[in-house]
Amino acid sequence: MMPLIAAALWAVLAFVMQSIPSNDNHWRRAYVLMAIGGPILIWVVIENGAWTGLAVFTLGASVFRWPLYYLYRWLVGKLGKRKEL
C-alpha cells in the first residue's frame, strides 16, 4: 500500500510542479521527478507486481510525454544512421 501512496503523491507533486511557470520549459523539474519516480516505480513493481507497475508507468508516461517524445526521436535518429551504413 505504501508504494501506491508514494506514487500518488509523486503524481500530485508532478501536476503541481507543471502548473508553476518556468523559464526552462520545466526541464529541471522533470529531471527531479525522474530521479524520484524511478525508485518509486521499482518499489511498486516489487511490492505490487508487474501489472500495477505498468499502470504506474503509464501514469508517469502521461506526465513525461514530451521527454519521451524527444527520447523516441533521438533513438530513431541513432538507429536510422546505422541503417544507412
C-alpha positions in Angstrom: 0.0 0.0 0.0 2.8 2.4 0.8 4.3 2.3 -2.7 1.0 3.2 -4.2 0.6 6.1 -1.8 4.1 7.3 -2.8 3.2 7.0 -6.5 0.0 9.0 -5.9 2.0 11.7 -4.0 4.5 11.8 -6.9 1.7 12.3 -9.3 0.3 15.2 -7.2 3.8 16.7 -7.0 4.2 16.4 -10.8 0.9 18.2 -11.5 1.7 20.9 -9.0 5.2 21.4 -10.5 3.9 21.6 -14.0 1.3 24.3 -13.1 4.0 26.7 -11.8 5.6 28.9 -14.6 9.2 28.1 -15.6 11.9 29.7 -17.7 13.4 26.4 -18.9 10.2 24.7 -20.0 10.2 22.6 -16.8 13.2 20.5 -17.7 14.9 20.9 -14.3 11.7 19.8 -12.6 11.4 16.9 -15.0 14.9 15.7 -14.0 13.9 15.8 -10.3 10.7 13.9 -11.0 12.6 11.3 -13.0 15.1 10.8 -10.2 12.3 10.4 -7.6 9.9 8.4 -9.9 12.3 5.7 -10.9 12.8 4.2 -7.5 9.1 4.6 -6.7 8.3 2.6 -9.9 10.7 -0.1 -8.9 9.3 -0.2 -5.4 5.7 -0.5 -6.9 6.8 -3.4 -9.1 8.5 -5.3 -6.3 5.6 -4.8 -3.8 2.6 -5.0 -6.1 3.6 -6.8 -9.3 4.2 -6.1 -12.9 0.6 -5.1 -13.9 0.4 -2.4 -11.2 3.8 -1.3 -12.1 2.7 -1.0 -15.7 -0.3 1.2 -14.6 2.1 3.4 -12.6 4.5 3.6 -15.5 1.6 4.7 -17.8 0.8 7.5 -15.3 4.4 8.6 -15.4 4.5 8.4 -19.2 1.5 10.7 -19.3 3.4 13.3 -17.2 6.6 12.9 -19.3 5.0 12.8 -22.7 7.5 15.4 -24.2 10.7 13.9 -22.8 9.6 10.5 -24.1 8.8 12.0 -27.5 12.3 13.5 -27.6 13.8 10.2 -26.5 11.9 8.4 -29.3 13.1 10.9 -31.9 16.7 10.6 -30.6 16.6 6.8 -30.8 15.1 6.8 -34.3 17.8 9.2 -35.4 20.5 7.0 -33.9 19.0 3.8 -35.4 18.3 5.5 -38.7 22.0 6.4 -39.1 23.1 2.8 -38.5 20.8 1.6 -41.2 22.5 3.9 -43.8 25.9 2.4 -43.1 
